[in-house]
Amino acid sequence: MIELAMPAGSMQCALVAFRDGADAIYLGLKSYSARKSAVNFSIDEYSKIYRFAKDNNKKVYVTINTVIYDAQIEKVIKLLKQIQIIGSDGIIVQDLGLAKIIKEHFSDLELHGSTQLAVHSVDGVIAMKNIGFSRVVLSRELSIEEIEKIRITCPDIELKVFIHGALCYGFSGLCMASRIITNRSANAGACAQICRTWFSTKDKDGYFFSMKDLNAGDSIKKLQDINIDSLKVEGRMKSPAYVSAVTKYYRAIIDNKPYKHLLDAVKISFSRESSKAWLDDFNNKDRSSLIVNSYPSHKGVKCAEVLDIVQIRNNYYAYLDLYSDIAIHDGIMYLKKPFNTEIEEPFKFSVNSILDNNYNSIKNSQNLRKVYLLLSDRENSLEIGDSLYLIKKHDQDEKLINTDRLVFTKNYSSANFIIEDDCLIVKSKLKFINEIEIKSSINIEKSNREFDYSKKIEEIFKQSDDSFFEINSINIINNSSLDMKNIFLPLSVIKEMRRNFYKEIEEKLKLFIEASIDLDLNEEKLVLENLPLRKRLNIKRIPFFQIVPTEINELVNIDDKYYLPLPAVFFNEEEQKKNLKIIISKLIEKKLINKVYFGLNNIAHLQWLDPYQVNVFADIYFYLANRESARLLLNTNNRIVGAYLFLETVVGDVSLWPFLPTKVEKDYLPPLFISRSNFNYDSLKNTNIIEDSEIEIYQRDKEYEVITKGDLTYLIKKN
């Protein structure tokens, strides 16, 4: 059975998702989440929802899907230890150094690759499996045919596919727009959503990079047929109402139940205009359906058209032709294009009064086709022919689910309760913290009546309160000179032992969490070359070859060395690898192979270069952000001759690195977006122009250039 994985930005969202049919949720903790603006979970909340999931045969995945820097490693390790104590069904990560740490030191935590790693090819998935990932969340830019090829070629690793929600214009993990324009890093969970803002060409204004939302409802059967393991819905910043509506919608589809009637609730909770995006065979469809230029936000469902504006009892009403019911306190919106632009401005209001055709007040339209809707002064721009959109139902907000009965995740264990003539001892070996022994000095006395304390002792020690451990069985060992039935044991002493027992557990857990792990920081340092300024490697302002060249004179020649930065994004992997083989053969023939450096910009490149003994350097998109990612790189390729830091990296003590990396110059401007969308066709709606182009666009006082070349579009900020 295919898994439905829903977003949980809060405890309420998690509980609603499980209630309405999700098989799994994914959530972020308070730190290192790619959705900083979500409520996210404290460790205690996570422990409770994980216990709830296990009790109900559900799964919980934790996202630590940001780039990690050296100064953060120790804190992340402490977080991983806390997760390890509680348990997890998978850790979703972007950072390769973090992946190395989890694989080597937290082997009981399953490793899942985030979509932030931009994995979109067969070799990318194979490389992830070789590193130790058990599941890969594929890039959202893949068609079902491309996904099926990966599935067939990689049958022994789990694949997760996005099916619903917001789409980024650029590849996740490669987007630099937010950091460069606002100094808020998308790779640190602080995306400013530049793609949802408007830009101008010489001829028009528009939200040229605002993708329609993904709705893959009609594609779920195909994804099931090709044996995809998990379906992922976007939305950790969305409301419980959204989570509920979308969960019910896709649960019905997966279970082969009627689902079309559930779509309106999905759209009303939150939805831009939608499409199947890349899951379609996009080369043979209307590509102009990918981008919505005029309005980039929640649009709901079209509920009415204005037939007339009339005055009734000194008030103005819009006479409506209804497509769906409306009610008092519903939220309504209409759109206007001010100043003769293509950009639409929203006007939102709440329904305060509805009249039927006899001018009687009604609470809801009750399946009436035509009604009168009261207008206030704020709606004085509404005109005949305008469309109204229902963006909020008065009763759509989810009632809060009671969380009082949620309990902490427990690590269950047994204990020995030992009775000596002069003391009581409780001993237990516990996971993560080894043995605990609590001793209480007491002279054992004979009881005046027979009483077996075994059940009472077990009952007392099961009272673990909010500890992450609980003794669920206890073995009574009587080493005293009295028969067990004749012993008197003060319950107050046993209760005090229990309190001390769990207190020591908490103290040892803190020591376990605080203890550092051996990251092998004292190995011999590798001396790498200092690479040239990164901007010198750019080809005609595009940072990577569109396709690997086959001629030596096409390579970048700097100081008698040749550089071939491999493309970060590609949809012709076999052609790329074929060309790579050709150029390497020519370089060997010309005896230049030792002078050529091949740049890694995608995890797939590890597989591309594996058959060849060639010089390799980590380029700007290989996420080389911390010392552990550097060690992973050395473990996966033994011909590393140089390494650029990941663009956003803040380096502390480089003496802890296995080699000295090359910093990227401050004035280097990478693409803001790398997109599979064709700007001419998809954004400007020039449906007859799909060839390569360079177009200047503007935003306030800033100038940009959109370069469309081959399958890809780049947004470049001009100096």
Secondary structure, 3 states (H helix, E strand, C coil): CCEEEEECCCHHHHHHHHHCCCCEEEEEECCCCCCCCCCCECHHHHHHHHHHHHHCCCEEEEEECCCCCHHHHHHHHHHHHHHHHHCCCCEEECCHHHHHHHHHHCCCCCEEECHHHCCCCHHHHHHHHHHCCCEEECCCCCCHHHHHHHHHHCCCCEEEEEEEECCCCCCCCCCCHHHHHHCCCHHHCCCCCHHHCCEECCCCEECCCCECEEECHHHHHHHHHCCCCEEEECCCCCCHHHHHHHHHHHHHHHCCCCCHHHHHHHHHHCCCCEECHHHCCHHHCCHHHCECCCCCCCCCEEEEEEEEEEEECCEEEEEEEECCCCECCCEEEEEECHHHCCCCEEEEEECCCEECCCCCEECECCCCCEEEEECCHHHCCCCCCCEEEEEECCCCCCCCCCCCCCCCCCEEEEEEEEECCCEEEEEEEECCCEEEEEEEECCCEECCCCCCCHHHHHHHHCCCCCCCEEEEEEEEEECCCCCHHHEECCHHHHHHHHHHHHHHHHHHHHHHHHCCCCCCCCCCCECCCCCCCHHHHCECCECCCCCCCCCHHHCEEECCEEEEECCCCCCCHHHHHHHHHHHHHHHHHCCCHHHEEEEECCCCHHHHHCCCCCEEEECCCCCCCCHHHHHHHHHHCCCEEEEECCCCCCCCCHHHCCECCECCCCCCCCCCEEECCCHHHHHCCCCCCCCCEEEEEEECCEEEEEEEECCEEEEEECC
